[in-house]
Amino acid sequence: MDEQSSNKKMITTFGLVTMIITAIFGFGNVSNAYLQMSYGSIIWYALAGICFFFPCGLMMAEYGSAFKDAKGGIYSWLAGSIGEKLAFIGTFVWLASWIVWMVSTASRIWITFSALIFGKDTTQQWHFMGLNSTEVIGVLGIILMIACTYFSSRGMTAIAKVGSLGGIFTVIVNIIYVIAAFIVLIANKGALAQPIHSAKDFVLSPNPQFQTPIAIISFVVYAIFAYGGMESLGSVTDSMKNPEKTFPRGLIIASIFTIGAYVLMILMAGWFANYNHDFAKSTTNLGNATYVLFNILGVKLGLAFGLPHATAAVWGAVMTRIVAFAQALGFLGALFVLMYSPIKAFILGSNPELWPKKLTKLNKAGMPANAMWLQVTVVSIIIFLVAFGGSAAQQFYTILTDMANVSTCFPYLFLVGAFPFFKRKKDIERPFEVFKNRFWTDVLVWFVEIILIVGILFTFIQPMLDKDWQTAFWTIAGPVFFALVAWIFYNVSSKKHHIKD
């Protein structure tokens, strides 16, 4: 048994660093940051990495090592720290963040398919039977989610394996981006497409929507979202040699690399894409920003080699197709896994008496099919309401992005807020412990909580100040609605079955 245990603990510092970077880093965050604030986004991404990513990563590692044998994931972490009721609500909100991610991905993936087929985003010209482009995308998104649920609920999850291929291609795409950006910079003899006039360029945004202090602070949620997903890494500490040293070391290295990669890649965008002339056009939105940026890079790379503009435009289409191929593989793989994984972990990890028997029942393929169909019904309703709410494409993808960002940040309010209570539990074995001083632990928790609360509130307040009521409503509606549903559901179900917290 000792030999088997020793063999199991094979995750090295390098392996951990690779896992963290793969789980956290996403190029879409680079393009969205440049679209929202240009160089002004750099400081926020750096601060979010230092003040949020690093301390939260260590907290998740402590949770994961202490509850390494629990099957409920973050539900078990919260239940063991602050009780089952708050754990149920917190995990329900976490599940809601994945539902909102599905809503967003079901719509964005059609831009990916368009970029892959046509070499550019043509979705804004898609019309069918009197439906505008946003409504067509909404209908296609609903059809896709129903199809994914159908195949996934029958255990046909082989397509999820394409997600690993998507990860490999994404690494290749990032390398191509860096090399191509350097070639363009050298060809232009160091002249930047987006000039840097003073230090103000790293604080102020050329985007008119991010000029006020409230709008700029609301960007915190975008920056925090770029580092989301660390809760999935908390359970690997029991598979390491000397986790007390390996995890902090790996997290420090991965943090420096990830923060550095975001900062450098955002800066690189300014080497070849002038914000106003090339990038910030009415056709560019948070759904297609990545493909637009790679198209510009391909064109500028062709021009750097002295090719005529028509030929350079072909290079732009090729670059767009390359990144679209990687994104398509990643999206499809993730959809098939996340269709069942979060909901299955939540339902099986929580008290089964809380749920109707139909939802906890697994089919022949071992999938909670009834719960999955309920989930896709909710996803389809949200997609329909947002798509048919009268939004133009640019606002539509802003709503989806804000919904996803806020929904992803919301569960951390519970996870971080529960940490002091977790530290005060004396009956928990702690094989990995970093935070040993109670006072400074509480100070750090309050600091991170304030960052999260301020970012979420300002993301909600900014569209209200602009009288964009639709964006404001959908930004906050998801987490609040699901938290309210969870609270009512738990109270009714616990009373019915006489369950004590």
Phi, psi and omega in degrees: 000319179297322181292320179295319179297320179295320180292328181294324185277073186250356182287116180269177177301316180297318179297319179295315179302315179298317180297316182296313182297318180297320183284331189259311190288135176217128183295332179303330178292329178293308182295321179293323178296316180294323179293322183283315188222005181054224180298336182296345180280341187300313183297325181288322177294321179293314180295321179296323178295317183285315188271342183240303186302309185292307180296322180293324178300319178292322177297315180297326179293321178294316176304308186298321181287325181287326181247041186294336181265357181281142183265352186270004179063227184293338176298315179295323178299312183289319180298321180285350183250314187233010176096163189289327183296306179294328177296319180296314180295313181299318181287328176297319177293322176298317176298323178297326179295325176287326176296317178294323176299319177297319178302312181294313184293321180301331178270316183294329186297336179287331171295319178299313179298319179297315179296324180291319184278313188258351181082005177196169179279113178251006189296334181288352176255005181280122176223147181203124175050045177084357178275139175281177187299318181297320180290322177298315179299321179298314179297315179298322178297318179296316179300317180298315183294321178296318179296317179297319179296318180302309183287320182293322181291343178263014176078010180276069186258013181300328181295339178300334181293340178293341178299324179293323175296321177301322178297318179297313181294328178295319176300316179298317180298318179296322178294317178301317180302311182296312182297314181297320180297319177296319180298315179297318180297315180294318180297327179270012177056040175084358179284129182271138176295323175251097187298151173252110184268323181198180179296340180297332180296339179266007178236314183267149181254141174285351179283120182299339180281349181234055181255329183275156178303320181296317179297319181294317180293328178296340179293345178307321182296322176298318181292317179295319179303327181297341181248012181290155177110000184290342179296339180284350183261352185291343186265008184261359184295332181282357179252023181240155169272128181051063183300332180300329179259320186294315185293308178301319180298313180296320180293320178298312180298313181295323179296312180299316181294313184294313178299315180298320180295316178299311182299311183295318184289325174295316178299319180298327179303324179287347177290328185235347183240110173288129190302306185282319186282318186261324198250309188278071178252165183296337181274350180268128180220180183289352176272328185242008185304321181298317183288323176297316181296317179290328176296316178299317180299317179297316179297313181294328177293317177299317179294326179297331177271007176080018180280152175296157187300323180298319179289321179297326178295326176295319176300320179298318179294323179295314178299320179298316180294324180297310181291327179294323178297314179297317181293320180298315178299315181295314180299312182296316178299315181294319180302315184291329178281313186283352175295327183237333189298305181297316184291325178293317180296320182292310184294317182283334182276335181270177181296117184297338181290341180287337188258148169299144185301328181297326182284330182273350182288131177261142178276187183299333181274002180078022182250142175281072190302317181298317179295323180293322178289326174296318179300313182291333175295315178297315179301315182296320179297315180296315178303314181299312183296319180289315183293323182261019179273007177087020182275142168283167186304315184298315179291323180303312182283335173293317178299312180299318181293315179296320177300313182295317181298309183294318180296326178288324182283330186303314181300334180292338174300321179285312184297314180288317181297331181279347188299317178300324178291322175299319181291334182275349178288120185267351183261015181254129176283133185238088179290340179227121183216125178249315184272105185248340179267117186297317184298309183289333174295314179297319179299315180297318180298314178298321180298312180293320179298318179296318178302314181296313183296314180298315180299314181294314181299315183289329175295328178280321185287321185304309178296334176293319178296328177276003183059031175264078189294327182295313179296317180300315182298308185289334179299317186256344187298317184304297182300318182294316180298312183291326176295319179294316178300316181297318181297313180294314182300315182295315182298315180294313184291320181292325177290319182298320183257010178055049180264128178261141180286000000 
